[in-house]
Amino acid sequence: MSKNVNAIVTHQEKRAAGTSLLLRHCRSMGTAENRVPARIRLERAIGAELARRLVTSLTAHSRR
């Protein structure tokens, strides 16, 4: 039983660490008021046409 409890605690610790890391990354992007929108950042990184195709493809798969 002790082994199961340790596994649960370890899983919860990993989950908490993952959540903390995600929050740190979000905070590093700045506040919503001064952040460049994701669409513009994606277009700058890969170009407008490829960004449009990527987003269209991803949203088409999410509708299934």
C-alpha positions as CSV (number, residue, x, y, z in Angstrom):
1,M,0.0,0.0,0.0
2,S,2.9,2.4,0.8
3,K,4.1,1.9,-2.8
4,N,0.7,3.1,-4.1
5,V,0.6,6.1,-1.9
6,N,4.1,7.1,-3.0
7,A,3.1,6.7,-6.6
8,I,0.1,9.0,-6.1
9,V,2.2,11.6,-4.3
10,T,4.8,11.5,-7.0
11,H,2.2,11.9,-9.7
12,Q,0.7,14.9,-7.9
13,E,4.1,16.5,-7.5
14,K,4.8,16.1,-11.2
15,R,1.5,17.5,-12.1
16,A,2.0,20.5,-9.7
17,A,5.5,21.1,-11.2
18,G,4.0,21.0,-14.7
19,T,1.3,23.5,-13.8
20,S,3.9,25.7,-12.2
21,L,6.1,25.6,-15.3
22,L,3.2,26.4,-17.6
23,L,2.3,29.4,-15.5
24,R,5.9,30.7,-15.5
25,H,5.9,30.4,-19.3
26,C,2.6,32.3,-19.6
27,R,3.8,35.0,-17.3
28,S,7.0,35.4,-19.3
29,M,4.9,36.4,-22.3
30,G,3.8,39.5,-20.5
31,T,0.3,40.9,-19.8
32,A,-2.5,40.6,-22.4
33,E,-2.3,44.4,-23.0
34,N,1.3,44.4,-24.2
35,R,1.5,40.9,-25.8
36,V,1.6,40.5,-29.6
37,P,-1.3,38.3,-30.7
38,A,-0.5,34.6,-31.4
39,R,-1.7,35.0,-35.0
40,I,0.8,37.8,-35.7
41,R,3.7,36.0,-34.0
42,L,2.9,32.8,-36.0
43,E,2.8,34.8,-39.3
44,R,6.1,36.5,-38.4
45,A,7.7,33.1,-37.7
46,I,6.5,31.1,-40.7
47,G,4.8,33.6,-43.1
48,A,1.2,34.5,-43.6
49,E,0.2,31.8,-46.1
50,L,1.7,28.9,-44.2
51,A,0.2,30.2,-41.0
52,R,-3.2,30.3,-42.6
53,R,-2.8,26.8,-43.9
54,L,-1.6,25.5,-40.6
55,V,-4.5,27.1,-38.6
56,T,-7.1,25.9,-41.2
57,S,-5.7,22.4,-41.0
58,L,-5.7,22.3,-37.2
59,T,-9.2,23.7,-36.9
60,A,-10.5,21.2,-39.5
61,H,-9.2,18.3,-37.4
62,S,-10.7,19.6,-34.2
63,R,-14.2,19.6,-35.7
64,R,-14.1,15.8,-36.2
